[in-house]
Amino acid sequence: MLDSLRLVPAPDPRGLPPLPRSVSTLPPPPARPPAPRPPSVSSTTAGEERLLDLAGGKMILTAEGYSEIRVGSLLKDVRKSYNFTGSPYNSNECGLYSAPEIPGLLLYVENMRITRVSVMPVRLSAYVRVPPLIRTDRGIVIGSTEVEVRAAYPEAIREPWSHGAQQRGRDGRLSYADLYVLGEGRAPALRFLFDSDGRVKEIAAGIAPALLLREGCN
């Protein structure tokens, strides 16, 4: 049987046409979706953003006042934009007014005209207070140190009746003397009140005598 087999020589590979490239009939793989971006880092929380929206994004205090709440404005005009409530404090028609839309802001009103705008910690409970979002146009906030205030306001001066960096308050505790940034002539001024640790506990903008008051309308 082996004799009946006919041997066929192998073809010369040099005479063969080039092999075609393999073509896949499968669809291309889907494009990889872009990697998700990391969440943006913001200095404000969702609650703070809401407060910024309520305040028109202008949470800045200057000697002239806060946003459209200006020293010298009539209370009735300010109430068109904010829900300020309060009552006269004494027979001189001095009153303290606050609005839930702007936590930490307190208005001193005399004869229905704003004479002082103060920024103070927000009271969450009898024992918990937090600093508000409001800051001055030079970046000073509740809790800033005296060194930071002096760096931001090199023109600041001690209260004229102060004899040193520290003094006794009405309660007998030692506290740092206040710093003032005075305006020209009878223009509104800024006042920084400090606690016993030398940190800002209140920032006030206004005119005398309201700017000089230490507690309420007294």
Sequence and secondary structure as in RCSB ss.txt:
>XXXX:A:sequence
MLDSLRLVPAPDPRGLPPLPRSVSTLPPPPARPPAPRPPSVSSTTAGEERLLDLAGGKMILTAEGYSEIRVGSLL
KDVRKSYNFTGSPYNSNECGLYSAPEIPGLLLYVENMRITRVSVMPVRLSAYVRVPPLIRTDRGIVIGSTEVEVR
AAYPEAIREPWSHGAQQRGRDGRLSYADLYVLGEGRAPALRFLFDSDGRVKEIAAGIAPALLLREGCN
>XXXX:A:secstr
 GGG        GGGS         S                SS HHHHHHHHHTTT  EEETTEETTEETT BH
HHHTTTS  EEEE STT EEEEE TTSTTEEEEEETTEEEEEEE  EESSSS EE  S EETTS  TT BHHHHH
HH TT EE TT  SSEEE TTS EEE  EEE  STT  EEEEEE TTSBEEEEEEE TTGGG SSTT 
